Each structure stands twice: as structure tokens, then as C-alpha cells.
Amino acid sequence: MRLFSILRSNSFFSASEQQKIVAAIGHAEKQTSGEIRVYVESRCRYVNPLDRAAEVFMSLKMEDTKARNAVLVYIALKDRQLAVYGDKGIHEKVGNSFWNEKVREMLSHFNRKNYAQGLVSIILQVGEALRLHFPYDGATDINELPDDIVFGR
């Protein structure tokens, strides 16, 4: 999928934008047992960004969540590619069409240069899907994965 043109991943989002993205992850996760992570890097090692997202997903140990309900939002800046990758538990509930729609929506935001807002919007929408299928249980739920943005190479 096509994305946008930016030169430096570590300076792509301002500190304020990074805080908004991390806050959106925290907000979404307070309503679900699901987990959301954002991974940003310069180049995608594969032709298909979904393959790279799957590799990153595994390297971040996101498949280790109890309900297999983690979601990765993957962005390769210089290669202008992105993917949204959901683990088995959530994928079985929402299917390919949901992920494809989220990518289209992010692209719509990104094409208008609304990068951080596009991510926040998608994170909240993914969080809502996770809430529907994996509601938060205050007695048992814990934050299984960090909420920070991961910047690769």
C-alpha cells in the first residue's frame, strides 16, 4: 500500500504528536483486554508491507498476549508503505475487510498530511473493535505490552 514521503522516522512526529498517539493507545486499551502497538521505520524489507508487519509483530512478541488480540500499525516512511496486522484472536472476529478499511482510512488522512491524527483515529477505531470483541475486565486485565511508539531503522 502506498503511504507518504518523509525523510527521517525519528523526527517524523513532534513530541506533542507522539504524546497524542501514545495517549490514544492508552485510551483504547483501557476499554479492552486487547493491545495496540505502532511501529515506524524508514524502509520495508519486503515488497509486501504485511509480511514485514508480521515479522515485526513476532519480533515484538505481540503474539504472546493471552487472548491473541494484539494489533500492530506498521509504517515504512521512505518506502511509503503501511499495514495493520491483527493477531489470530481479533482477526477471526473482524476479518480482512476491517484491516483493509483501516489502511484506506489511514491513507486518506496521510494523503492530507494528517499523519498523527490519522494514526490516532485508526488506533481509536481498532480499540473500539477490540472493546466489542474483548471487553476490559478490571479484575483480570493487565497491560501486556508497552504503549510507546517503536522506531526502527
N, CA, C and O of each residue as an XYZ file, in Angstrom:
612
protein
N       0.836     -1.170      0.000
C       0.000      0.000      0.000
C       0.888      1.241      0.000
O       1.932      1.261      0.651
N       0.487      2.241     -0.704
C       1.242      3.491     -0.798
C       0.986      4.332      0.441
O      -0.086      4.274      1.044
N       2.000      5.118      0.808
C       1.821      5.932      2.001
C       2.184      7.367      1.723
O       1.360      8.084      1.154
N       3.343      7.831      2.080
C       3.690      9.239      2.024
C       5.197      9.358      2.010
O       5.896      8.360      2.187
N       5.699     10.527      1.810
C       7.138     10.732      1.705
C       7.650     11.572      2.868
O       7.282     12.737      3.014
N       8.494     10.976      3.684
C       9.130     11.641      4.799
C      10.553     11.115      4.887
O      10.798      9.955      4.559
N      11.500     11.945      5.325
C      12.900     11.548      5.307
C      13.398     10.892      6.591
O      14.196      9.958      6.512
N      12.976     11.328      7.745
C      13.536     10.819      8.993
C      12.425     10.286      9.888
O      11.525     11.026     10.284
N      12.495      8.989     10.203
C      11.438      8.406     11.032
C      11.476      8.937     12.457
O      10.422      9.154     13.055
N      12.677      9.155     13.023
C      12.737      9.578     14.418
C      12.295     11.018     14.606
O      12.056     11.438     15.738
N      12.179     11.782     13.539
C      11.696     13.160     13.665
C      10.374     13.353     12.925
O       9.949     14.484     12.689
N       9.742     12.270     12.568
C       8.507     12.354     11.813
C       7.385     12.966     12.635
O       6.637     13.809     12.140
N       7.266     12.548     13.880
C       6.240     13.085     14.765
C       6.887     14.011     15.782
O       7.944     13.701     16.330
N       6.253     15.140     16.030
C       6.735     16.031     17.093
C       6.502     15.344     18.437
O       5.783     14.347     18.513
N       7.102     15.871     19.478
C       6.902     15.310     20.820
C       5.421     15.347     21.193
O       4.901     14.400     21.784
N       4.753     16.429     20.851
C       3.322     16.559     21.136
C       2.515     15.512     20.373
O       1.597     14.910     20.930
N       2.850     15.293     19.111
C       2.140     14.290     18.311
C       2.382     12.890     18.872
O       1.461     12.077     18.943
N       3.620     12.613     19.267
C       3.925     11.312     19.858
C       3.104     11.100     21.126
O       2.590     10.005     21.358
N       2.980     12.139     21.944
C       2.181     12.038     23.166
C       0.716     11.745     22.842
O       0.070     10.956     23.532
N       0.197     12.380     21.797
C      -1.202     12.142     21.403
C      -1.408     10.703     20.939
O      -2.418     10.079     21.263
N      -0.454     10.184     20.187
C      -0.556      8.808     19.686
C      -0.497      7.825     20.847
O      -1.312      6.906     20.924
N       0.455      8.011     21.742
C       0.583      7.124     22.904
C      -0.654      7.242     23.799
O      -1.127      6.239     24.333
N      -1.178      8.458     23.967
C      -2.394      8.649     24.759
C      -3.577      7.919     24.124
O      -4.407      7.351     24.835
N      -3.659      7.930     22.797
C      -4.742      7.223     22.103
C      -4.632      5.721     22.351
O      -5.642      5.048     22.561
N      -3.417      5.201     22.326
C      -3.219      3.774     22.616
C      -3.697      3.477     24.034
O      -4.445      2.524     24.253
N      -3.270      4.288     24.991
C      -3.680      4.090     26.377
C      -5.181      4.169     26.552
O      -5.775      3.349     27.251
N      -5.797      5.157     25.914
C      -7.255      5.313     25.992
C      -7.966      4.090     25.412
O      -8.892      3.557     26.024
N      -7.534      3.656     24.245
C      -8.168      2.500     23.597
C      -8.015      1.250     24.460
O      -8.956      0.471     24.605
N      -6.839      1.066     25.025
C      -6.575     -0.153     25.785
C      -7.277     -0.173     27.142
O      -7.409     -1.241     27.739
N      -7.725      0.965     27.641
C      -8.447      0.988     28.916
C      -9.839      0.391     28.783
O     -10.505      0.139     29.787
N     -10.281      0.164     27.564
C     -11.626     -0.362     27.319
C     -11.618     -1.807     26.841
O     -12.672     -2.373     26.550
N     -10.421     -2.411     26.759
C     -10.307     -3.742     26.178
C      -9.132     -4.497     26.794
O      -8.224     -3.899     27.372
N      -9.169     -5.800     26.663
C      -8.003     -6.600     27.038
C      -7.001     -6.633     25.891
O      -5.894     -7.146     26.054
N      -7.376     -6.090     24.727
C      -6.502     -6.076     23.555
C      -5.333     -5.120     23.721
O      -5.329     -4.264     24.605
N      -4.353     -5.282     22.862
C      -3.134     -4.470     22.877
C      -2.904     -3.876     21.495
O      -3.153     -4.525     20.479
N      -2.422     -2.625     21.466
C      -2.126     -1.935     20.205
C      -0.711     -1.390     20.287
O      -0.316     -0.813     21.300
N       0.059     -1.577     19.206
C       1.398     -1.003     19.113
C       1.536     -0.322     17.759
O       0.874     -0.692     16.790
N       2.416      0.688     17.712
C       2.738      1.402     16.475
C       4.231      1.239     16.240
O       5.040      1.482     17.135
N       4.592      0.823     15.020
C       5.994      0.631     14.647
C       6.278      1.454     13.398
O       5.601      1.310     12.380
N       7.293      2.324     13.487
C       7.658      3.203     12.375
C       9.113      2.958     12.023
O       9.977      2.968     12.899
N       9.388      2.737     10.738
C      10.769      2.599     10.267
C      10.894      3.250      8.902
O       9.895      3.615      8.281
N      12.129      3.391      8.442
C      12.376      4.058      7.162
C      12.027      3.182      5.974
O      11.321      3.612      5.062
N      12.515      1.967      5.986
C      12.386      1.085      4.828
C      11.687     -0.217      5.198
O      11.864     -0.752      6.293
N      10.903     -0.703      4.272
C      10.257     -2.003      4.404
C      11.161     -3.029      3.720
O      11.522     -2.868      2.554
N      11.519     -4.071      4.446
C      12.426     -5.085      3.895
C      11.783     -5.957      2.823
O      12.484     -6.668      2.103
N      10.470     -5.912      2.710
C       9.760     -6.779      1.783
C       8.925     -5.956      0.814
O       8.642     -4.784      1.062
N       8.538     -6.578     -0.285
C       7.662     -5.923     -1.247
C       6.289     -5.708     -0.616
O       5.656     -4.673     -0.827
N       5.841     -6.678      0.148
C       4.535     -6.604      0.788
C       4.704     -6.141      2.242
O       5.297     -6.860      3.045
N       4.196     -4.961      2.591
C       4.367     -4.470      3.961
C       3.677     -5.345      5.011
O       4.054     -5.313      6.182
N       2.681     -6.118      4.607
C       2.027     -7.013      5.554
C       2.999     -8.105      6.020
O       2.959     -8.522      7.178
N       3.868     -8.563      5.115
C       4.881     -9.543      5.507
C       5.846     -8.950      6.525
O       6.221     -9.611      7.494
N       6.245     -7.708      6.306
C       7.146     -7.049      7.256
C       6.423     -6.804      8.572
O       7.014     -6.975      9.639
N       5.165     -6.409      8.518
C       4.396     -6.202      9.743
C       4.317     -7.490     10.552
O       4.434     -7.459     11.777
N       4.120     -8.612      9.886
C       4.067     -9.904     10.585
C       5.408    -10.190     11.257
O       5.443    -10.668     12.391
N       6.501     -9.904     10.571
C       7.828    -10.117     11.145
C       8.044     -9.228     12.377
O       8.529     -9.694     13.408
N       7.681     -7.953     12.260
C       7.814     -7.023     13.383
C       6.923     -7.476     14.531
O       7.343     -7.463     15.688
N       5.707     -7.874     14.220
C       4.755     -8.364     15.216
C       5.395     -9.469     16.056
O       5.326     -9.453     17.285
N       6.013    -10.420     15.373
C       6.653    -11.537     16.078
C       7.877    -11.068     16.866
O       8.101    -11.520     17.989
N       8.659    -10.174     16.291
C       9.874     -9.708     16.986
C       9.534     -8.915     18.246
O      10.319     -8.885     19.194
N       8.368     -8.275     18.255
C       7.919     -7.537     19.438
C       7.164     -8.440     20.420
O       6.655     -7.970     21.438
N       7.097     -9.722     20.112
C       6.428    -10.721     20.953
C       4.950    -10.399     21.172
O       4.393    -10.670     22.236
N       4.334     -9.822     20.159
C       2.929     -9.443     20.282
C       1.991    -10.648     20.231
O       0.832    -10.545     20.632
N       2.478    -11.780     19.746
C       1.655    -12.981     19.706
C       1.534    -13.622     21.092
O       0.806    -14.600     21.261
N       2.240    -13.079     22.075
C       2.226    -13.645     23.419
C       1.063    -13.155     24.289
O       0.976    -13.528     25.459
N       0.174    -12.330     23.739
C      -0.953    -11.875     24.553
C      -1.877    -13.056     24.849
O      -2.037    -13.959     24.029
N      -2.466    -13.029     26.011
C      -3.292    -14.144     26.482
C      -4.413    -14.498     25.501
O      -4.635    -15.674     25.213
N      -5.113    -13.496     24.993
C      -6.257    -13.740     24.099
C      -5.892    -13.630     22.621
O      -6.773    -13.666     21.762
N      -4.597    -13.496     22.318
C      -4.138    -13.354     20.930
C      -4.898    -12.211     20.237
O      -5.401    -12.359     19.123
N      -4.962    -11.062     20.940
C      -5.759     -9.932     20.457
C      -4.940     -8.642     20.339
O      -5.442     -7.551     20.607
N      -3.690     -8.782     19.940
C      -2.841     -7.614     19.739
C      -2.930     -7.154     18.284
O      -3.166     -7.950     17.375
N      -2.734     -5.836     18.088
C      -2.777     -5.243     16.751
C      -1.559     -4.348     16.584
O      -1.230     -3.555     17.466
N      -0.892     -4.485     15.440
C       0.264     -3.659     15.100
C      -0.086     -2.749     13.926
O      -0.589     -3.201     12.897
N       0.191     -1.458     14.102
C       0.094     -0.500     12.994
C       1.527     -0.270     12.541
O       2.348      0.260     13.289
N       1.821     -0.676     11.307
C       3.180     -0.647     10.760
C       3.291      0.425      9.678
O       2.433      0.518      8.799
N       4.362      1.242      9.746
C       4.594      2.292      8.752
C       6.062      2.266      8.333
O       6.953      2.289      9.181
N       6.314      2.219      7.016
C       7.663      2.354      6.449
C       7.694      3.681      5.695
O       7.115      3.802      4.615
N       8.365      4.664      6.261
C       8.300      6.032      5.769
C       8.874      6.221      4.369
O       8.158      6.650      3.464
N      10.141      5.911      4.181
C      10.786      6.163      2.885
C      10.191      5.317      1.773
O      10.137      5.745      0.620
N       9.746      4.117      2.119
C       9.151      3.243      1.109
C       7.667      3.497      0.899
O       7.040      2.893      0.030
N       7.107      4.405      1.712
C       5.714      4.819      1.568
C       4.757      3.633      1.608
O       3.896      3.478      0.742
N       4.928      2.788      2.647
C       4.075      1.618      2.805
C       3.550      1.542      4.229
O       4.160      2.076      5.156
N       2.415      0.876      4.395
C       1.874      0.645      5.721
C       1.033     -0.606      5.732
O       0.636     -1.128      4.690
N       0.770     -1.080      6.946
C      -0.095     -2.237      7.140
C      -0.665     -2.172      8.547
O      -0.083     -1.559      9.442
N      -1.805     -2.808      8.726
C      -2.375     -3.010     10.052
C      -2.501     -4.522     10.194
O      -3.169     -5.182      9.398
N      -1.845     -5.060     11.225
C      -1.752     -6.502     11.396
C      -2.376     -6.905     12.731
O      -1.936     -6.449     13.786
N      -3.388     -7.749     12.684
C      -4.046     -8.222     13.904
C      -3.754     -9.687     14.145
O      -3.706    -10.487     13.212
N      -3.560    -10.027     15.402
C      -3.307    -11.409     15.787
C      -4.563    -12.260     15.563
O      -5.640    -11.748     15.258
N      -4.389    -13.547     15.722
C      -5.424    -14.534     15.415
C      -6.762    -14.242     16.096
O      -7.810    -14.324     15.455
N      -6.739    -13.905     17.381
C      -7.986    -13.702     18.119
C      -8.843    -12.594     17.541
O     -10.038    -12.788     17.320
N      -8.252    -11.438     17.295
C      -9.028    -10.312     16.757
C      -9.287    -10.489     15.265
O     -10.353    -10.114     14.776
N      -8.329    -11.052     14.536
C      -8.534    -11.251     13.093
C      -9.734    -12.157     12.827
O     -10.500    -11.915     11.894
N      -9.897    -13.193     13.637
C     -11.038    -14.091     13.452
C     -12.370    -13.372     13.673
O     -13.397    -13.782     13.131
N     -12.350    -12.313     14.460
C     -13.576    -11.565     14.751
C     -13.900    -10.525     13.682
O     -15.069    -10.314     13.360
N     -12.858     -9.860     13.118
C     -13.132     -8.736     12.216
C     -12.818     -9.019     10.747
O     -13.437     -8.416      9.870
N     -11.893     -9.902     10.457
C     -11.586    -10.294      9.081
C     -10.792     -9.271      8.277
O     -10.539     -8.153      8.727
N     -10.406     -9.690      7.070
C      -9.569     -8.868      6.191
C     -10.185     -7.532      5.816
O      -9.485     -6.524      5.718
N     -11.497     -7.522      5.605
C     -12.126     -6.276      5.158
C     -11.952     -5.168      6.193
O     -11.787     -4.007      5.818
N     -11.985     -5.491      7.468
C     -11.783     -4.490      8.517
C     -10.382     -3.878      8.409
O     -10.234     -2.656      8.423
N      -9.362     -4.726      8.303
C      -7.971     -4.231      8.222
C      -7.779     -3.393      6.963
O      -7.146     -2.339      7.009
N      -8.318     -3.854      5.847
C      -8.185     -3.107      4.595
C      -8.846     -1.732      4.697
O      -8.317     -0.746      4.183
N      -9.989     -1.671      5.352
C     -10.674     -0.385      5.537
C      -9.845      0.550      6.418
O      -9.780      1.750      6.149
N      -9.222      0.029      7.447
C      -8.386      0.868      8.326
C      -7.191      1.418      7.549
O      -6.819      2.577      7.730
N      -6.592      0.608      6.693
C      -5.472      1.088      5.866
C      -5.960      2.189      4.925
O      -5.297      3.216      4.781
N      -7.102      1.987      4.290
C      -7.647      3.025      3.395
C      -7.901      4.327      4.154
O      -7.599      5.410      3.653
N      -8.446      4.222      5.340
C      -8.703      5.424      6.140
C      -7.410      6.128      6.535
O      -7.328      7.356      6.491
N      -6.398      5.346      6.923
C      -5.111      5.969      7.259
C      -4.525      6.666      6.048
O      -4.014      7.780      6.155
N      -4.596      6.021      4.908
C      -4.074      6.636      3.684
C      -4.793      7.944      3.373
O      -4.168      8.909      2.933
N      -6.092      7.975      3.599
C      -6.853      9.196      3.376
C      -6.321     10.328      4.260
O      -6.127     11.447      3.786
N      -6.089     10.041      5.519
C      -5.509     11.035      6.429
C      -4.101     11.429      5.981
O      -3.764     12.612      5.927
N      -3.295     10.437      5.664
C      -1.891     10.686      5.311
C      -1.776     11.485      4.022
O      -0.887     12.326      3.890
N      -2.667     11.229      3.072
C      -2.639     11.990      1.813
C      -2.941     13.466      2.033
O      -2.581     14.310      1.213
N      -3.606     13.773      3.146
C      -3.869     15.169      3.506
C      -2.835     15.694      4.504
O      -2.993     16.776      5.069
N      -1.771     14.907      4.710
C      -0.684     15.235      5.629
C      -1.132     15.302      7.093
O      -0.521     15.995      7.906
N      -2.189     14.585      7.411
C      -2.686     14.476      8.784
C      -2.178     13.169      9.385
O      -2.967     12.289      9.729
N      -0.859     13.048      9.509
C      -0.243     11.786      9.897
C      -0.606     11.374     11.325
O      -1.137     10.285     11.541
N      -0.323     12.229     12.284
C      -0.595     11.878     13.677
C      -2.092     11.690     13.901
O      -2.507     10.738     14.562
N      -2.900     12.589     13.356
C      -4.354     12.463     13.530
C      -4.866     11.197     12.860
O      -5.781     10.554     13.374
N      -4.293     10.832     11.729
C      -4.674      9.589     11.068
C      -4.390      8.386     11.943
O      -5.216      7.479     12.050
N      -3.225      8.376     12.568
C      -2.889      7.281     13.470
C      -3.815      7.253     14.683
O      -4.316      6.195     15.064
N      -4.037      8.408     15.283
C      -4.925      8.478     16.450
C      -6.308      7.942     16.083
O      -6.887      7.157     16.834
N      -6.834      8.356     14.947
C      -8.152      7.912     14.509
C      -8.207      6.397     14.344
O      -9.147      5.754     14.812
N      -7.215      5.831     13.690
C      -7.198      4.384     13.460
C      -7.012      3.634     14.773
O      -7.651      2.605     14.996
N      -6.152      4.136     15.633
C      -5.946      3.492     16.936
C      -7.258      3.433     17.703
O      -7.594      2.399     18.281
N      -7.998      4.526     17.712
C      -9.269      4.549     18.436
C     -10.293      3.613     17.800
O     -11.068      2.970     18.508
N     -10.303      3.532     16.469
C     -11.231      2.620     15.790
C     -10.870      1.163     16.052
O     -11.752      0.337     16.291
N      -9.586      0.846     16.009
C      -9.137     -0.512     16.325
C      -9.470     -0.817     17.784
O      -9.902     -1.923     18.113
N      -9.268      0.166     18.650
C      -9.613     -0.011     20.055
C     -11.085     -0.319     20.253
O     -11.446     -1.140     21.097
N     -11.932      0.335     19.479
C     -13.374      0.074     19.570
C     -13.695     -1.356     19.126
O     -14.516     -2.024     19.754
N     -13.069     -1.823     18.071
C     -13.281     -3.207     17.630
C     -12.793     -4.181     18.700
O     -13.444     -5.189     18.976
N     -11.655     -3.876     19.292
C     -11.149     -4.727     20.374
C     -12.108     -4.707     21.565
O     -12.359     -5.746     22.176
N     -12.645     -3.532     21.897
C     -13.586     -3.416     23.015
C     -14.835     -4.271     22.776
O     -15.327     -4.936     23.688
N     -15.336     -4.243     21.541
C     -16.524     -5.028     21.212
C     -16.306     -6.522     21.399
O     -17.180     -7.225     21.906
N     -15.151     -7.000     20.994
C     -14.879     -8.433     20.996
C     -14.093     -8.910     22.220
O     -14.150    -10.085     22.583
N     -13.364     -7.996     22.847
C     -12.543     -8.330     24.012
C     -12.677     -7.218     25.052
O     -11.726     -6.468     25.277
N     -13.846     -7.101     25.690
C     -14.062     -6.007     26.644
C     -13.113     -6.086     27.836
O     -12.636     -7.157     28.210
N     -12.862     -4.939     28.406
C     -11.980     -4.823     29.560
C     -12.618     -5.457     30.788
O     -13.811     -5.288     31.037
N     -11.820     -6.181     31.543
C     -12.253     -6.756     32.816
C     -11.261     -6.286     33.867
O     -10.134     -6.777     33.928
N     -11.680     -5.340     34.689
C     -10.803     -4.745     35.690
C     -10.201     -5.739     36.666
O      -9.151     -5.472     37.250
N     -10.845     -6.871     36.850
C     -10.344     -7.868     37.795
C      -9.195     -8.699     37.230
O      -8.364     -9.210     37.982
N      -9.149     -8.834     35.900
C      -8.147     -9.732     35.316
C      -7.218     -9.084     34.295
O      -6.121     -9.590     34.064
N      -7.621     -8.000     33.693
C      -6.825     -7.416     32.606
C      -5.611     -6.659     33.118
O      -5.663     -5.946     34.120
N      -4.510     -6.844     32.386
C      -3.280     -6.092     32.632
C      -2.779     -5.578     31.292
O      -3.137     -6.115     30.243
N      -1.956     -4.545     31.322
C      -1.342     -4.037     30.101
C      -0.182     -4.974     29.765
O       0.867     -4.930     30.408
N      -0.376     -5.816     28.760
C       0.601     -6.846     28.439
C       1.774     -6.343     27.606
O       2.838     -6.963     27.597
N       1.591     -5.222     26.906
C       2.646     -4.700     26.029
C       2.787     -3.201     26.251
O       1.814     -2.537     26.609
N       3.993     -2.654     26.040
C       4.173     -1.202     26.190
C       3.333     -0.423     25.187
O       3.013     -0.927     24.110
N       2.979      0.802     25.544
C       2.142      1.643     24.693
C       2.960      2.589     23.813
O       2.396      3.287     22.970
N       4.261      2.621     23.996
C       5.089      3.590     23.265
C       5.181      3.252     21.786
O       4.940      2.118     21.372
N       5.541      4.273     20.992
C       5.797      4.085     19.560
C       7.187      3.487     19.429
O       8.129      3.951     20.071
N       7.319      2.457     18.599
C       8.622      1.845     18.368
C       9.164      2.396     17.050
O       8.510      2.293     16.012
N      10.356      2.980     17.097
C      11.009      3.495     15.895
C      12.122      2.531     15.510
O      13.077      2.340     16.264
N      11.996      1.924     14.331
C      13.026      1.032     13.817
C      14.044      1.825     13.028
O      14.178      3.037     13.197
N      14.746      1.139     12.180
C      15.780      1.780     11.356
C      15.200      2.540     10.196
O      15.942      3.132      9.412
